[in-house]
Amino acid sequence: MKFRLDHVVIAVGDLGEAVEGYRALGFTVVIGGRHPGRTSHNALVVFEDGSYLELIAWTAPGPAERWYNEHARHGDGYMDFALVPGDTGQAIAEARARGLTLDGPIDGGRVRPDGQQLKWQTGRQATFDLPFLCGDVTPRPLRVPEGALRKHANGVTGIATLAVAVRDLGASVARYRALLGDDTASGQEVGSPVVRRGTGLRMATVRLGATSILLMAPSGSGTSPALGEVVTRLATRGEGPVGMVLRAPGGKLRVLDRVLAKGALVEIAP
């Protein structure tokens, strides 16, 4: 598979408070470190499937950073998400050849609390219905810890579904096809838009192996809670993540305390 879900970004005002909140929800949280040249620092919740949640905050104003400005305007909650490509430069070049606008490769990095310096390259999206790309230069296990840190008291093993609010579902589907290309043989597929009756939503599913990205756009009238979340997201933060389902084999279906989750709508499902 050329792409898989890398991480979901949740912006918070107080990193220490967010760490304690996610630990109270049964997650193992590891301090990630600081980003050189920026005012941000982070903590990670890493899952057995290799995906993770990034809790990001700022130690000082960072008006040159989009995420900082978005958080300053809208407060805690979902900010962005990333896919990890097989080769960042190649993925960007191929997406551009299919007509998609992407900036990059852009060099990035982080310094862990133990002094280890991490390096990666990103491809940045022009529209935020899409993920950005994040490919490692230093070995990925340095950025995404392995072993016991991937075990969680609440039993979560990975991200099953990430829901993304979009304005124009047809346009978003076309952009995902331009980003990902055709790789259905490996379990990567961009589905066609469908109307979910009674929900007031049109949806399309992007499959990346065992993880799905569910694109959701308002479509006429409806009263479903999901429609309310999508409409609110589009009216405030604009396009982007609106909720996720975490996989916990043998567990019970439940929605996590949204205060402890720092505004993020998170459901745990077997």
C-alpha positions in Angstrom: 0.0 0.0 0.0 1.4 3.4 -0.9 -0.3 5.3 1.9 -1.6 4.7 5.4 -3.0 6.9 8.2 -0.1 8.4 10.1 -1.6 10.6 12.8 -4.4 12.9 13.8 -3.6 16.3 15.2 -5.6 17.7 18.2 -4.6 21.3 19.2 -4.8 22.2 22.9 -4.1 25.2 25.0 -2.3 23.4 27.9 -0.3 20.4 27.0 0.1 19.1 30.5 -3.6 19.3 31.1 -4.3 17.5 27.9 -1.8 14.7 28.8 -3.6 14.2 32.1 -7.0 14.2 30.4 -6.0 11.5 27.9 -4.3 9.4 30.7 -7.6 9.6 32.7 -9.4 8.2 29.6 -7.1 5.2 29.7 -4.5 6.1 27.2 -0.7 5.8 27.5 0.7 9.2 26.6 4.4 9.9 25.9 5.9 13.4 25.7 7.0 14.0 22.1 9.2 17.1 22.5 9.6 20.5 20.8 9.7 21.6 17.2 12.9 23.6 16.4 12.2 27.0 14.9 8.6 27.0 16.1 6.9 27.6 19.5 5.1 24.3 19.6 5.6 21.1 21.6 3.6 17.9 21.7 2.7 14.6 23.2 1.7 11.4 21.5 -0.8 8.6 21.9 0.6 5.7 19.8 -1.5 2.7 18.8 -0.5 -0.9 17.8 -1.6 -0.3 14.2 1.2 2.4 13.9 -1.1 5.4 13.8 -1.1 8.0 16.6 -2.8 11.1 18.1 -0.7 14.2 18.3 -1.6 16.6 21.1 0.0 19.9 20.2 0.3 23.2 22.1 2.3 26.4 22.1 4.7 27.8 24.7 4.6 31.3 23.1 2.6 33.0 20.3 3.4 31.6 16.9 1.5 33.9 14.4 3.4 32.5 11.4 1.9 29.0 12.1 -1.5 28.2 10.7 -2.3 25.7 13.4 -1.5 28.3 16.1 -3.8 30.9 14.4 -6.6 28.4 14.0 -6.3 27.4 17.7 -6.3 31.0 18.8 -9.5 31.6 16.9 -11.4 28.4 17.7 -9.9 26.8 20.7 -9.2 23.1 21.5 -10.1 20.4 19.1 -9.3 18.6 15.9 -6.8 20.4 13.7 -5.4 18.3 10.9 -4.3 14.8 9.9 -1.6 13.1 8.0 -0.8 10.1 5.8 2.6 8.5 5.6 3.6 7.8 2.0 6.1 5.2 0.8 8.3 8.0 -0.6 7.3 11.6 0.1 8.9 13.2 -2.9 7.6 10.6 -5.3 4.1 10.9 -3.8 4.1 14.7 -4.2 5.3 14.5 -7.8 2.7 11.8 -8.8 -0.1 13.8 -7.2 0.9 16.9 -9.0 1.0 15.0 -12.3 -2.6 14.0 -11.6 -3.5 17.7 -11.2 -3.4 18.1 -7.4 -1.8 21.2 -5.8 0.7 20.1 -3.0 3.5 22.1 -1.5 6.8 20.3 -0.7 8.8 18.4 0.1 9.2 20.6 3.2 11.8 19.7 5.8 10.5 19.3 9.4 11.7 17.9 12.7 11.4 17.5 16.4 13.7 17.3 19.4 12.7 14.7 21.9 13.1 15.2 25.7 16.2 12.8 25.5 17.8 15.1 22.9 17.2 12.8 20.0 16.7 14.8 16.8 14.0 13.6 14.4 13.7 14.7 10.8 10.9 14.3 8.3 9.5 15.8 5.1 5.9 16.9 4.5 3.7 17.6 1.5 1.2 20.3 2.4 -2.3 20.4 1.1 -4.1 23.4 -0.4 -7.5 22.4 0.8 -8.1 20.9 4.2 -10.5 18.2 3.3 -7.3 16.4 2.4 -4.5 15.2 4.8 -0.9 16.4 4.6 1.8 13.9 3.9 4.5 13.1 6.5 7.4 10.9 5.5 10.3 10.1 7.8 14.0 10.9 7.1 15.2 9.5 10.4 13.9 6.0 11.3 10.2 6.1 11.9 10.4 4.3 15.3 12.3 7.3 16.6 9.2 9.5 15.9 6.6 6.9 16.5 7.6 4.8 19.6 7.1 1.0 19.6 6.7 -1.5 22.4 4.8 -1.0 25.7 4.0 2.6 24.9 1.5 1.3 22.3 -0.5 -0.6 25.0 -3.5 1.2 26.6 -5.6 0.5 29.6 -8.8 1.1 27.7 -7.8 -1.6 25.1 -7.6 0.7 22.1 -5.4 -0.8 19.3 -5.8 1.7 16.5 -7.9 4.1 14.5 -10.8 2.4 12.7 -12.5 5.5 11.1 -11.7 9.2 10.8 -14.6 11.3 9.8 -13.8 14.5 7.8 -16.2 17.3 7.1 -16.1 18.6 3.5 -18.1 21.2 1.6 -18.3 19.6 -1.9 -18.2 15.8 -1.7 -17.6 15.3 -5.4 -14.7 17.7 -5.5 -13.2 16.1 -2.4 -13.5 12.6 -3.9 -11.7 13.8 -7.0 -8.9 15.3 -4.9 -8.4 12.1 -3.0 -8.2 10.1 -6.2 -5.6 12.6 -7.4 -3.6 12.3 -4.2 -3.7 8.5 -3.8 -3.9 7.2 -7.4 -5.2 3.8 -8.2 -4.0 1.1 -5.8 -7.1 -1.0 -5.1 -5.2 -4.3 -5.2 -3.5 -3.4 -1.9 -6.7 -2.4 -0.1 -6.5 1.3 -1.0 -9.7 2.6 -2.5 -11.7 5.9 -2.9 -15.4 5.1 -3.0 -18.1 7.0 -4.8 -20.5 9.5 -3.1 -23.7 8.1 -1.6 -26.6 9.6 0.2 -27.3 8.3 3.7 -31.1 8.5 4.0 -32.3 10.3 7.1 -28.9 11.7 8.1 -28.9 14.8 5.9 -25.4 13.8 4.7 -23.7 12.6 1.6 -20.7 10.4 2.3 -17.8 8.7 0.6 -15.4 6.2 2.1 -11.6 6.3 1.5 -10.2 2.9 2.5 -6.5 2.6 3.5 -6.3 -1.0 4.6 -8.0 -1.5 7.9 -8.5 2.3 8.4 -11.3 4.3 6.7 -11.5 8.0 6.1 -15.2 8.9 5.9 -15.9 12.1 3.9 -19.1 13.8 5.0 -20.9 16.7 3.4 -24.4 18.3 4.2 -27.1 17.3 1.8 -30.5 18.8 2.4 -32.4 18.5 5.6 -31.8 16.1 8.5 -31.6 15.9 12.2 -28.7 13.5 12.9 -26.1 14.3 15.4 -23.4 13.7 12.7 -25.0 16.4 10.5 -24.8 18.8 13.4 -21.1 18.1 13.9 -20.4 18.5 10.2 -22.3 21.8 9.9 -20.7 23.2 13.0 -17.2 22.3 11.8 -17.7 23.8 8.4 -19.2 27.0 9.9 -16.3 27.5 12.3 -13.0 25.8 11.6 -13.8 24.9 8.0 -13.1 21.5 6.3 -11.2 18.9 8.3 -11.5 16.1 10.9 -14.8 16.1 12.9 -14.7 12.7 14.8 -13.1 9.3 15.0 -13.8 5.8 16.0 -11.0 3.9 17.8 -10.8 0.2 17.6 -10.8 -1.8 20.9 -11.3 -5.5 20.3 -13.5 -7.0 23.0 -14.4 -3.7 24.4 -17.8 -1.9 24.6 -19.1 0.9 22.4 -18.8 4.2 24.2 -18.2 7.9 23.6 -15.3 9.5 25.5 -15.7 12.4 27.8 -15.3 15.4 25.5 -13.9 17.7 28.1 -11.1 15.2 28.9 -10.6 14.6 25.2 -10.0 18.4 24.7 -13.1 19.0 22.5 -12.5 16.0 20.2 -15.4 13.7 19.5 -14.0 10.2 20.0 -15.9 6.9 20.0 -14.4 3.5 21.1 -15.9 0.5 19.4 -15.1 -3.2 19.4 
